[in-house]
């Protein structure tokens, strides 16, 4: 196996022989993985502690990926950048599926569907449609071009260093944004598996990422991603199948979750009018009003709170209170905001959270409701309905176009032997991704049914142990509070973050902890596989396009690869530092990356392939203007970005479009600028136009 991954043996074999070797290697790998899980299950029954199970999953999977990286180490440029262009279509499809099935898809998608219901289907429709665009518009033509990176295409097609440099900057921006989300997911899962702090979990997981991509580049990443796909698809399907059997007796959740959705809809109506739920919502309304009063005079309110906290501490000490009471009062005092600005920020966040909990169903829309509002209701309800529908369609558009332009996905189609296999790879990618996307809506409904009918209404002293475990990891992800003091858990007393819904599924299903560890390992595989691809995209863009193509064209192969490895390490550490700050939720970071990619790359790539008249200066201005409009809208409307950059002007949404779909405005601007400027400037050189002809009309043999 070491010789197989670690040499160019595959180039000496026919494609059929090489594929047969791959089949044998991964059959044995899958069998070994199943036996590994079975042994851990037996060990759990014999008393192996959960912490050891978590550490075993973490160390075993990261060790496996690192081993493949070591066996695949290379300094050959073609191997490092494009895996020697010898990856069979089916395996490239699996690798692409793992590369695509990021922390957002594995962890965040079912969670988003749980929290938003029908509107979350925009992610599935957009991402799936994006692969159709990849197959029809970009992948085969980029493979025919035959270079290493997307900036490479821009530089060769449009001529000069400026298009390459702008493409390089855009590739780094969207890939780095996406990378931060994956490393955030790595930290979340690692801390769950091992119990270590979130920040330490990030750097533990980072080791697996670096060993793989640092040593072997695209060759190591490809074979690791195939292994990771096998883990993540098994891990995703087991708990949802088990939940389906538990609730319906049928092991095909995709076919029966509609019946559970009917039950969820009935339970939603019951919970919306439940007297205890109404009581909790009223208490949160009172809390919101009290916070609003504090925000009117924050300095006076902060002083009064500090005085009251100090008086309580003095009273407890003077009254011989217990050590636990004094300690609790001390924590309250220590948690007081330092100054007026900090107090205002904390109270505004608390008020926003309380406002959500004044709404029915914990602020979630009815799961089966297509859009918010009512097309036949009042003027306000009609406007809300239209705005909701516009945002649904806008998000589909951004995700579809962004998928077709993501550099780390497009790079995968440089690794196959031919244009024909590039097309086949897209088909296989769709199939392997479909297995999870077809399951995610079922998982969201089955988890919601379990929480609504089993968890809600449980006595606080009988809550499952996993509630407390998750609360210790991050209260923002899961916490409960007995607001109305009736010792019974109500829906609006639960705070659940979408990022843990998948990780909760095995425990909700009553499965052994080893399955929870398996699901966490699957989520880790999803995050690591995408992080590997993104890191490689950034490092290759810097090492190949900046260093080799623009700074030192005479650089040797070894020095080019060495520079890429050094840059990869630097980017990984920077991304880990940013992720440790917990900048925003995973899904927003990922969606922002799609908008950036859509606005910067899609107009330039598609017009560069299908329109000979597109010029270099037009492409540069189109990428800059599209990215600029997208960034401006996102920075002025997204709460976390506004707070980070100190923007205090009123939020002005254009046609009610949410910042997650900012690419809706950047893409048409990019197309318009490229077309108009191209018509106003001299046509490209004959060489550039001949390149377009070469790309668009491949030799029949390549098909």
C-alpha positions as CSV (number, residue, x, y, z in Angstrom):
1,X,0.0,0.0,0.0
2,X,2.9,2.4,0.8
3,X,4.3,1.7,-2.6
4,X,1.0,2.2,-4.3
5,X,0.3,5.7,-2.7
6,X,3.9,6.7,-2.5
7,X,5.2,6.2,-6.0
8,X,4.2,6.8,-9.6
9,X,3.5,3.1,-10.0
10,X,0.0,4.0,-11.3
11,X,1.6,5.6,-14.4
12,X,3.2,2.3,-15.4
13,X,-0.2,0.5,-15.3
14,X,-3.1,0.6,-17.6
15,X,-6.0,2.6,-16.3
16,X,-8.0,-0.6,-15.7
17,X,-5.1,-2.1,-13.7
18,X,-4.7,1.0,-11.7
19,X,-8.4,1.2,-11.0
20,X,-8.4,-2.5,-10.0
21,X,-5.6,-1.9,-7.5
22,X,-7.6,1.0,-6.1
23,X,-10.7,-1.2,-5.7
24,X,-8.7,-3.8,-3.7
25,X,-7.1,-1.2,-1.5
26,X,-10.4,0.5,-0.6
27,X,-12.3,-2.8,-0.1
28,X,-9.7,-3.8,2.5
29,X,-9.9,-0.3,4.0
30,X,-13.7,-0.4,4.3
31,X,-13.6,-3.9,5.9
32,X,-11.0,-2.8,8.4
33,X,-13.0,0.3,9.3
34,X,-16.1,-1.8,10.0
35,X,-14.1,-4.2,12.2
36,X,-12.6,-1.2,14.0
37,X,-16.0,0.2,14.9
38,X,-17.2,-3.3,15.9
39,X,-14.3,-3.8,18.2
40,X,-14.9,-0.4,19.9
41,X,-18.6,-1.3,20.3
42,X,-17.6,-4.5,22.1
43,X,-15.1,-2.6,24.2
44,X,-17.9,-0.2,25.2
45,X,-20.1,-3.0,26.3
46,X,-17.2,-4.3,28.4
47,X,-16.9,-0.9,30.2
48,X,-14.5,1.2,28.1
49,X,-15.0,4.8,29.2
50,X,-16.5,7.3,26.7
51,X,-13.5,9.6,26.8
52,X,-11.3,6.7,25.7
53,X,-13.7,5.9,22.8
54,X,-13.6,9.6,21.7
55,X,-9.8,9.7,21.9
56,X,-9.6,6.4,20.0
57,X,-11.8,7.7,17.2
58,X,-9.8,11.0,17.0
59,X,-6.4,9.4,17.1
60,X,-7.2,6.5,14.8
61,X,-8.8,8.6,12.0
62,X,-6.3,11.4,12.1
63,X,-3.5,8.8,12.2
64,X,-5.0,7.1,9.2
65,X,-5.1,10.4,7.2
66,X,-1.6,11.2,8.3
67,X,-0.4,7.8,7.2
68,X,-1.8,8.3,3.7
69,X,-0.2,11.7,3.6
70,X,3.2,10.2,4.6
71,X,2.9,7.4,2.0
72,X,1.9,9.9,-0.7
73,X,4.6,12.4,0.0
74,X,6.1,13.9,-3.2
75,X,8.1,16.8,-4.6
76,X,7.0,16.2,-8.2
77,X,5.0,19.2,-9.4
78,X,2.4,17.3,-11.4
79,X,1.8,14.9,-8.5
80,X,1.7,17.7,-5.9
81,X,-0.6,20.0,-7.8
82,X,-2.9,17.6,-9.8
83,X,-2.2,14.0,-8.5
84,X,-0.5,13.2,-11.8
85,X,-3.8,13.5,-13.7
86,X,-4.5,9.8,-13.3
87,X,-7.4,9.7,-10.8
88,X,-10.3,7.5,-12.2
89,X,-13.6,9.2,-12.5
90,X,-15.4,7.2,-9.8
91,X,-12.7,7.9,-7.3
92,X,-12.5,11.5,-8.3
93,X,-16.2,11.6,-7.7
94,X,-15.8,10.2,-4.2
95,X,-12.9,12.6,-3.5
96,X,-15.0,15.5,-4.8
97,X,-17.9,14.4,-2.7
98,X,-15.7,14.5,0.4
99,X,-14.2,17.8,-0.6
100,X,-17.7,19.2,-1.1
101,X,-19.3,17.5,2.0
102,X,-17.8,20.1,4.3
103,X,-18.6,20.8,7.9
104,X,-21.4,23.0,6.6
105,X,-23.0,20.1,4.7
106,X,-22.4,17.3,7.2
107,X,-23.0,19.3,10.4
108,X,-24.8,22.4,9.3
109,X,-27.3,21.4,6.6
110,X,-29.6,19.1,8.7
111,X,-29.3,21.7,11.5
112,X,-30.4,24.5,9.1
113,X,-33.3,22.4,7.9
114,X,-34.2,21.7,11.6
115,X,-34.2,25.4,12.4
116,X,-35.8,26.8,9.2
117,X,-37.9,24.0,7.8
118,X,-38.8,24.3,4.1
119,X,-36.7,27.4,3.4
120,X,-33.5,25.4,4.2
121,X,-34.1,23.3,1.1
122,X,-32.6,26.3,-0.8
123,X,-29.2,24.9,0.2
124,X,-29.9,21.5,-1.3
125,X,-31.4,22.9,-4.5
126,X,-28.7,25.5,-5.0
127,X,-25.7,23.2,-4.3
128,X,-27.2,20.4,-6.5
129,X,-27.9,22.8,-9.3
130,X,-24.4,24.1,-9.1
131,X,-23.0,20.7,-10.0
132,X,-25.1,20.7,-13.1
133,X,-23.5,24.0,-14.1
134,X,-20.1,22.6,-13.4
135,X,-20.8,19.7,-15.7
136,X,-22.3,21.7,-18.5
137,X,-20.3,25.0,-18.4
138,X,-16.9,24.7,-16.7
139,X,-15.4,21.3,-15.8
140,X,-14.7,19.7,-19.2
141,X,-13.4,23.0,-20.6
142,X,-11.1,23.7,-17.8
143,X,-9.8,20.1,-18.0
144,X,-9.1,20.6,-21.7
145,X,-7.1,23.7,-20.8
146,X,-4.9,21.4,-18.8
147,X,-3.2,23.7,-16.2
148,X,-3.0,23.6,-12.4
149,X,-5.2,26.3,-11.0
150,X,-8.0,28.7,-11.7
151,X,-5.8,31.8,-11.7
152,X,-3.7,29.9,-14.2
153,X,-6.6,29.8,-16.6
154,X,-7.3,33.5,-16.0
155,X,-3.7,34.4,-16.7
156,X,-3.4,32.4,-19.8
157,X,-6.8,33.2,-21.2
158,X,-6.8,36.9,-20.6
159,X,-3.0,37.5,-20.9
160,X,-0.7,39.3,-18.5
161,X,-0.2,39.1,-14.8
162,X,-3.1,41.4,-13.7
163,X,-5.9,38.9,-14.4
164,X,-3.9,36.2,-12.7
165,X,-3.2,38.4,-9.7
166,X,-6.9,39.4,-9.2
167,X,-7.9,35.8,-9.6
168,X,-5.3,34.8,-7.0
169,X,-6.7,37.4,-4.6
170,X,-10.3,36.2,-5.1
171,X,-9.3,32.6,-4.8
172,X,-7.6,33.3,-1.4
173,X,-10.6,35.4,-0.2
174,X,-13.3,32.8,-0.8
175,X,-11.1,29.8,0.1
176,X,-9.9,31.3,3.3
177,X,-13.5,32.3,4.4
178,X,-14.6,28.7,3.7
179,X,-11.5,27.3,5.4
180,X,-12.2,29.2,8.7
181,X,-15.6,27.5,8.8
182,X,-14.1,24.1,8.3
183,X,-11.5,24.6,11.1
184,X,-14.3,25.9,13.3
185,X,-16.1,22.6,12.7
186,X,-12.9,20.7,13.5
187,X,-12.6,22.4,16.8
188,X,-16.2,21.8,17.7
189,X,-16.0,18.0,16.9
190,X,-12.6,17.5,18.5
191,X,-13.7,19.1,21.7
192,X,-16.8,16.9,21.7
193,X,-14.8,13.7,21.2
194,X,-12.1,14.4,23.7
195,X,-13.5,17.0,26.1
196,X,-10.6,19.4,25.6
197,X,-11.1,23.1,25.1
198,X,-12.5,24.3,21.8
199,X,-9.3,26.2,21.0
200,X,-7.1,23.2,21.7
201,X,-9.4,21.0,19.7
202,X,-8.7,23.2,16.7
203,X,-5.0,22.7,16.8
204,X,-5.3,18.9,17.4
205,X,-7.4,18.6,14.3
206,X,-5.1,20.9,12.4
207,X,-2.3,18.3,12.8
208,X,-4.3,15.8,10.6
209,X,-4.9,18.5,8.0
210,X,-1.3,19.5,7.7
211,X,0.3,16.1,7.6
212,X,-1.9,15.1,4.7
213,X,-1.8,18.2,2.5
214,X,1.7,19.4,3.5
215,X,3.6,16.2,2.5
216,X,1.7,14.9,-0.6
217,X,-0.3,17.8,-2.0
218,X,-3.2,16.8,-4.3
219,X,-2.1,13.2,-4.5
220,X,-2.3,12.7,-0.7
221,X,-5.4,14.8,-0.5
222,X,-7.2,12.8,-3.2
223,X,-6.6,9.4,-1.6
224,X,-7.3,10.7,1.9
225,X,-10.6,12.2,0.7
226,X,-11.7,8.9,-0.7
227,X,-11.1,7.3,2.7
228,X,-12.9,10.2,4.4
229,X,-15.9,9.8,2.2
230,X,-16.4,6.2,3.2
231,X,-16.3,7.2,6.9
232,X,-18.6,10.2,6.6
233,X,-21.3,8.5,4.5
234,X,-21.5,5.5,6.9
235,X,-21.5,7.8,9.9
236,X,-24.3,10.0,8.4
237,X,-26.6,7.1,7.5
238,X,-26.5,4.9,10.6
239,X,-28.2,7.2,13.1
240,X,-30.9,8.4,10.7
241,X,-31.8,4.9,9.7
242,X,-31.9,3.9,13.4
243,X,-34.1,6.9,14.2
244,X,-36.4,5.9,11.3
245,X,-36.7,2.3,12.6
246,X,-37.3,3.6,16.1
247,X,-40.1,5.9,15.1
248,X,-41.7,4.1,12.1
249,X,-40.3,0.6,12.0
250,X,-39.1,1.3,8.4
251,X,-35.3,1.5,7.7
252,X,-35.6,3.8,4.7
253,X,-36.0,7.3,6.3
254,X,-36.1,9.1,2.9
255,X,-39.4,7.4,2.0
256,X,-41.2,7.7,5.4
257,X,-40.2,11.0,6.9
258,X,-43.3,12.6,5.3
259,X,-45.5,10.7,7.8
260,X,-43.3,12.1,10.7
261,X,-43.6,15.6,9.2
262,X,-47.4,15.3,9.6
263,X,-46.9,14.4,13.2
264,X,-44.5,17.3,13.7
265,X,-46.9,19.7,12.2
266,X,-49.7,18.6,14.6
267,X,-47.3,18.9,17.5
268,X,-46.3,22.4,16.4
269,X,-49.9,23.5,16.6
270,X,-50.2,22.0,20.1
271,X,-47.0,23.6,21.4
272,X,-48.0,27.0,20.0
273,X,-51.0,27.2,22.3
274,X,-49.7,25.2,25.3
275,X,-50.3,27.2,28.5
276,X,-46.8,26.5,29.9
277,X,-45.2,27.6,26.6
278,X,-47.3,30.8,26.7
279,X,-46.1,31.4,30.3
280,X,-42.5,31.0,29.3
281,X,-42.9,33.3,26.3
282,X,-44.5,35.9,28.5
283,X,-41.5,35.7,30.9
284,X,-39.1,36.2,28.1
285,X,-41.2,39.2,26.9
286,X,-40.9,40.7,30.4
287,X,-37.1,40.1,30.3
288,X,-36.9,41.8,26.9
289,X,-38.7,44.8,28.2
290,X,-36.5,45.0,31.2
291,X,-33.4,44.9,29.0
292,X,-34.9,47.6,26.8
293,X,-35.2,49.9,29.9
294,X,-31.6,49.2,30.8
295,X,-30.5,50.2,27.3
296,X,-32.1,53.6,27.6
297,X,-29.6,54.6,30.3
298,X,-26.8,52.0,30.2
299,X,-24.4,53.8,32.5
300,X,-26.9,54.3,35.3
301,X,-28.2,50.7,34.8
302,X,-24.7,49.2,34.9
303,X,-23.9,51.1,38.2
304,X,-27.1,49.9,39.8
305,X,-26.4,46.3,38.8
306,X,-22.9,46.4,40.2
307,X,-24.2,48.0,43.4
308,X,-26.8,45.3,43.8
309,X,-24.3,42.5,43.1
310,X,-21.9,43.9,45.7
311,X,-24.6,44.3,48.3
312,X,-25.7,40.7,47.7
313,X,-22.2,39.4,48.1
314,X,-21.8,41.3,51.4
315,X,-25.1,40.0,52.6
316,X,-24.2,36.4,51.8
317,X,-20.8,36.8,53.5
318,X,-22.4,38.4,56.6
319,X,-25.2,35.9,56.8
320,X,-22.9,32.8,56.9
321,X,-24.1,31.6,53.5
322,X,-22.8,28.4,52.0
323,X,-19.6,28.4,49.9
324,X,-21.6,27.4,46.8
325,X,-23.9,30.5,47.2
326,X,-21.0,32.8,47.8
327,X,-19.2,31.3,44.8
328,X,-22.2,31.7,42.5
329,X,-22.6,35.4,43.6
330,X,-18.9,35.9,42.9
331,X,-19.3,34.6,39.4
332,X,-22.2,36.9,38.8
333,X,-20.1,39.9,40.0
334,X,-17.1,38.8,37.9
335,X,-19.3,38.5,34.8
336,X,-20.5,42.1,35.0
337,X,-19.7,44.2,31.9
338,X,-16.5,46.3,32.3
339,X,-17.9,49.5,31.0
340,X,-20.9,51.1,29.4
341,X,-20.1,50.0,25.8
342,X,-19.6,46.4,26.9
343,X,-22.9,46.5,28.9
344,X,-24.8,47.9,25.9
345,X,-23.4,45.2,23.6
346,X,-24.2,42.4,26.1
347,X,-27.7,43.7,26.8
348,X,-28.5,44.1,23.1
349,X,-27.5,40.5,22.5
350,X,-29.5,39.3,25.5
351,X,-32.5,41.2,24.3
352,X,-32.3,39.8,20.8
353,X,-32.2,36.3,22.2
354,X,-35.1,37.0,24.5
355,X,-37.1,38.5,21.6
356,X,-36.7,35.2,19.7
357,X,-38.0,33.3,22.6
358,X,-41.1,35.4,22.8
359,X,-42.2,33.8,19.5
360,X,-44.0,30.5,19.1
361,X,-41.9,27.3,18.6
362,X,-38.8,28.9,19.9
363,X,-38.7,31.3,16.9
364,X,-38.7,28.5,14.4
365,X,-41.2,28.7,11.5
366,X,-43.6,25.8,11.0
367,X,-41.5,23.1,9.4
368,X,-43.8,22.6,6.4
369,X,-44.5,26.2,5.7
370,X,-43.1,27.2,2.4
371,X,-42.5,30.9,3.1
372,X,-43.1,33.3,5.9
373,X,-46.2,35.5,5.8
374,X,-49.4,34.9,3.8
375,X,-50.0,35.7,0.1
376,X,-53.7,36.2,0.9
377,X,-53.3,38.0,4.2
378,X,-52.8,41.6,5.2
379,X,-50.5,44.0,3.2
380,X,-47.7,43.3,5.8
381,X,-48.2,39.6,5.6
382,X,-48.1,39.7,1.7
383,X,-44.9,41.8,1.8
384,X,-43.3,39.3,4.3
385,X,-44.3,36.4,2.0
386,X,-42.8,38.1,-1.1
387,X,-39.6,39.0,0.7
388,X,-39.3,35.4,2.0
389,X,-39.8,34.0,-1.5
390,X,-37.2,36.4,-3.0
391,X,-34.6,35.4,-0.4
392,X,-35.3,31.7,-1.1
393,X,-34.7,32.2,-4.8
394,X,-31.7,34.5,-4.3
395,X,-30.0,32.0,-2.1
396,X,-30.5,29.2,-4.6
397,X,-29.0,31.4,-7.3
398,X,-25.9,32.4,-5.2
399,X,-25.3,28.8,-4.1
400,X,-25.7,27.4,-7.6
401,X,-23.4,29.9,-9.3
402,X,-21.0,29.9,-6.3
403,X,-20.7,26.1,-6.5
404,X,-19.8,26.3,-10.2
405,X,-17.0,28.8,-9.4
406,X,-15.4,27.4,-6.2
407,X,-11.7,27.0,-6.9
408,X,-11.1,24.0,-4.7
409,X,-13.9,22.1,-6.5
410,X,-12.9,23.1,-10.0
411,X,-9.3,22.0,-9.2
412,X,-10.5,18.5,-8.7
413,X,-11.3,18.2,-12.4
414,X,-7.7,18.8,-13.3
415,X,-6.8,15.5,-11.8
416,X,-8.6,13.1,-14.2
417,X,-6.9,11.6,-17.3
418,X,-9.3,13.1,-19.9
419,X,-12.2,15.5,-20.7
420,X,-14.5,12.6,-20.9
421,X,-13.6,11.5,-17.3
422,X,-14.0,15.1,-16.1
423,X,-17.7,14.8,-17.2
424,X,-18.0,11.4,-15.6
425,X,-16.5,12.7,-12.4
426,X,-19.2,15.3,-12.1
427,X,-21.9,12.6,-12.5
428,X,-20.2,10.5,-9.8
429,X,-19.9,13.5,-7.6
430,X,-23.6,14.2,-7.9
431,X,-24.4,10.6,-7.0
432,X,-22.1,10.5,-3.9
433,X,-23.4,13.9,-2.7
434,X,-27.0,12.8,-3.4
435,X,-26.7,10.0,-0.8
436,X,-26.4,12.6,2.0
437,X,-28.5,15.4,0.5
438,X,-31.4,13.0,0.1
439,X,-31.1,12.0,3.7
440,X,-30.6,15.4,5.4
441,X,-34.3,16.6,5.2
442,X,-35.3,13.2,6.7
443,X,-32.8,13.6,9.6
444,X,-34.0,17.1,10.4
445,X,-37.7,16.0,10.6
446,X,-36.9,12.8,12.7
447,X,-34.7,14.8,15.1
448,X,-37.4,17.5,15.5
449,X,-40.0,14.8,16.2
450,X,-37.8,13.3,18.9
451,X,-37.2,16.6,20.6
452,X,-40.8,17.8,20.4
453,X,-42.3,14.5,21.6
454,X,-39.6,13.1,24.0
455,X,-37.3,15.8,25.2
456,X,-40.0,18.5,25.6
457,X,-42.1,17.8,28.7
458,X,-39.3,15.9,30.5
459,X,-38.6,16.8,34.1
460,X,-35.3,18.7,34.6
461,X,-34.0,16.1,37.0
462,X,-34.5,13.4,34.4
463,X,-32.9,15.0,31.4
464,X,-30.4,12.9,29.4
465,X,-26.8,13.2,30.4
466,X,-25.8,14.5,27.0
467,X,-27.7,17.7,27.7
468,X,-25.2,18.6,30.4
469,X,-22.2,17.4,28.4
470,X,-23.1,19.7,25.4
471,X,-23.8,22.6,27.8
472,X,-20.3,22.4,29.1
473,X,-18.8,22.4,25.6
474,X,-20.6,25.5,24.4
475,X,-23.9,26.9,25.9
476,X,-24.7,28.6,22.6
477,X,-24.9,25.2,21.0
478,X,-27.1,23.6,23.6
479,X,-28.5,24.9,26.9
480,X,-31.7,24.7,29.0
481,X,-33.1,26.9,31.7
482,X,-36.2,26.4,33.9
483,X,-37.6,29.9,33.2
484,X,-41.0,29.4,34.7
485,X,-39.7,27.2,37.6
486,X,-42.1,24.3,37.0
487,X,-39.2,21.8,36.7
488,X,-40.6,20.7,33.3
489,X,-38.7,21.4,30.1
490,X,-40.6,23.5,27.6
491,X,-39.6,24.1,24.0
492,X,-38.9,27.8,24.5
493,X,-36.6,26.9,27.4
494,X,-34.2,25.0,25.1
495,X,-31.5,26.7,23.1
496,X,-30.2,24.5,20.3
497,X,-27.7,25.5,17.7
498,X,-28.0,24.0,14.2
499,X,-24.4,22.9,14.2
500,X,-25.0,20.1,16.7
501,X,-28.2,18.5,15.3
502,X,-26.4,15.8,13.4
503,X,-24.1,15.1,16.4
504,X,-27.1,14.8,18.7
505,X,-28.9,12.3,16.4
506,X,-27.3,9.1,17.8
507,X,-28.0,10.1,21.4
508,X,-31.6,11.0,20.6
509,X,-31.9,7.6,18.9
510,X,-30.6,5.8,22.0
511,X,-27.7,4.4,20.2
512,X,-24.5,3.3,22.0
513,X,-21.9,6.0,22.5
514,X,-19.6,4.4,19.9
515,X,-22.1,5.5,17.2
516,X,-21.9,9.1,18.5
517,X,-18.1,8.8,18.2
518,X,-18.5,7.5,14.7
519,X,-20.8,10.4,13.7
520,X,-18.3,12.8,15.2
521,X,-15.5,11.1,13.3
522,X,-17.7,11.5,10.1
523,X,-18.1,15.2,10.8
524,X,-14.4,15.4,11.4
525,X,-13.7,13.7,8.1
526,X,-16.0,16.1,6.3
527,X,-14.3,19.1,7.8
528,X,-10.8,17.8,7.3
529,X,-11.4,16.8,3.7
530,X,-12.7,20.2,2.7
531,X,-10.0,22.0,4.8
532,X,-7.3,19.9,3.0
533,X,-8.7,20.9,-0.4
534,X,-9.0,24.6,0.6
535,X,-5.5,24.8,2.1
536,X,-4.1,23.2,-1.1
537,X,-6.0,25.7,-3.2
538,X,-4.6,28.7,-1.3
539,X,-1.1,27.4,-1.1
540,X,-1.0,26.3,-4.7
541,X,-2.3,29.7,-5.9
542,X,0.4,31.4,-3.9
543,X,3.2,29.0,-4.7
544,X,2.4,28.3,-8.4
545,X,0.7,31.4,-9.6
546,X,2.4,34.1,-7.5
547,X,5.9,32.7,-6.9
548,X,6.5,30.6,-10.0
549,X,4.4,32.4,-12.7
550,X,5.0,36.0,-11.5
551,X,8.1,36.2,-9.3
552,X,10.6,33.4,-10.3
553,X,9.7,31.6,-13.6
554,X,13.0,29.8,-13.5
555,X,12.3,28.2,-10.1
556,X,13.0,24.5,-9.9
557,X,10.2,22.0,-9.3
558,X,11.5,21.2,-5.8
559,X,11.6,24.9,-4.8
560,X,8.1,25.5,-6.2
561,X,6.7,22.7,-4.1
562,X,8.7,23.7,-1.0
563,X,7.4,27.3,-1.2
564,X,3.8,25.9,-1.5
565,X,4.3,23.8,1.6
566,X,5.7,26.7,3.6
567,X,2.8,28.9,2.6
568,X,0.3,26.1,3.3
569,X,1.6,25.9,6.9
570,X,1.4,29.7,7.4
571,X,-2.2,29.9,6.0
572,X,-3.3,26.9,8.2
573,X,-2.0,28.6,11.4
574,X,-3.7,31.9,10.4
575,X,-7.0,30.2,9.7
576,X,-6.8,28.3,13.0
577,X,-6.3,31.6,14.9
578,X,-9.3,33.2,13.2
579,X,-11.5,30.2,13.8
580,X,-10.5,30.2,17.5
581,X,-12.2,33.6,17.8
582,X,-15.6,32.0,16.8
583,X,-16.3,34.7,14.3
584,X,-19.7,33.6,13.0
585,X,-21.8,30.5,12.5
586,X,-20.5,27.9,10.0
587,X,-23.3,28.3,7.5
588,X,-22.9,32.1,7.1
589,X,-19.1,31.7,6.6
590,X,-19.7,29.1,3.9
591,X,-22.4,31.0,2.2
592,X,-20.2,34.1,2.2
593,X,-17.5,32.1,0.4
594,X,-20.1,31.1,-2.3
595,X,-21.1,34.7,-2.9
596,X,-17.5,35.7,-3.2
597,X,-16.7,32.9,-5.6
598,X,-19.9,33.5,-7.7
599,X,-19.3,37.3,-8.1
600,X,-15.5,37.1,-8.8
601,X,-15.1,34.0,-10.9
602,X,-18.2,32.9,-12.6
603,X,-18.6,35.8,-15.1
604,X,-14.9,35.8,-15.9
605,X,-14.7,32.0,-16.3
606,X,-17.9,31.4,-18.3
607,X,-17.3,34.4,-20.6
608,X,-13.6,33.4,-21.0
609,X,-14.7,30.0,-22.3
610,X,-17.7,30.9,-24.4
611,X,-17.0,34.5,-25.7
612,X,-13.8,35.1,-27.7
613,X,-14.3,38.9,-27.5
614,X,-13.9,39.1,-23.7
615,X,-10.7,41.0,-22.9
616,X,-8.2,41.0,-20.1
617,X,-8.9,44.5,-18.8
618,X,-12.6,43.7,-18.9
619,X,-12.1,40.5,-16.9
620,X,-10.1,42.4,-14.3
621,X,-12.6,45.1,-13.9
622,X,-15.5,42.6,-13.9
623,X,-14.0,40.6,-11.1
624,X,-13.1,43.6,-9.1
625,X,-16.5,45.3,-9.5
626,X,-18.5,42.1,-8.9
627,X,-16.5,41.3,-5.8
628,X,-16.6,44.9,-4.6
629,X,-20.4,45.1,-4.8
630,X,-20.8,41.8,-3.0
631,X,-18.4,42.7,-0.3
632,X,-19.9,46.1,0.2
633,X,-23.4,44.7,0.6
634,X,-22.2,42.0,3.0
635,X,-20.1,44.3,5.1
636,X,-22.9,46.9,5.5
637,X,-25.8,44.4,6.3
638,X,-24.3,41.4,8.1
639,X,-24.4,41.9,11.9
640,X,-21.1,40.3,12.7
641,X,-19.2,42.1,10.0
642,X,-20.8,45.4,10.9
643,X,-19.7,44.9,14.5
644,X,-16.2,43.8,13.5
645,X,-15.6,46.9,11.3
646,X,-17.5,49.3,13.5
647,X,-20.3,50.2,11.0
648,X,-23.1,52.0,12.8
649,X,-25.1,53.3,9.9
650,X,-28.7,52.0,9.6
651,X,-29.0,48.6,7.8
652,X,-30.3,49.1,4.2
653,X,-31.4,45.8,2.6
654,X,-31.8,46.0,-1.2
655,X,-35.2,44.5,-2.0
656,X,-35.1,42.8,1.4
657,X,-32.3,40.4,0.3
658,X,-30.4,39.0,3.2
659,X,-26.5,39.4,3.3
660,X,-26.1,35.6,2.9
661,X,-27.2,36.1,-0.8
662,X,-25.0,39.2,-1.5
663,X,-23.7,37.5,-4.6
664,X,-27.0,38.1,-6.3
665,X,-25.9,41.7,-6.9
666,X,-22.3,41.0,-7.7
667,X,-22.7,38.4,-10.4
668,X,-24.8,40.6,-12.8
669,X,-22.5,43.5,-12.2
670,X,-19.5,41.3,-13.1
671,X,-21.2,40.1,-16.4
672,X,-22.2,43.6,-17.3
673,X,-18.8,45.2,-16.7
674,X,-17.0,42.4,-18.7
675,X,-19.4,42.7,-21.6
676,X,-19.4,46.5,-21.8
677,X,-15.7,47.0,-21.3
678,X,-14.8,44.3,-23.8
679,X,-16.9,46.0,-26.4
680,X,-15.2,49.3,-25.7
681,X,-11.6,47.9,-25.8
682,X,-9.6,46.3,-28.6
683,X,-10.2,42.6,-29.1
684,X,-7.9,40.0,-27.5
685,X,-4.9,38.7,-29.3
686,X,-5.2,35.9,-31.9
687,X,-3.4,33.6,-29.4
688,X,-6.1,34.2,-26.8
689,X,-8.9,33.7,-29.3
690,X,-7.2,30.5,-30.6
691,X,-7.1,29.3,-27.0
692,X,-10.8,29.8,-26.6
693,X,-11.4,27.7,-29.8
694,X,-9.1,25.0,-28.4
695,X,-11.0,24.9,-25.1
696,X,-14.5,25.0,-26.6
697,X,-13.9,22.3,-29.3
698,X,-11.9,19.5,-27.8
699,X,-10.7,16.7,-30.0
700,X,-13.2,13.9,-30.4
701,X,-10.7,11.4,-29.0
702,X,-10.8,13.1,-25.6
703,X,-14.5,12.3,-25.4
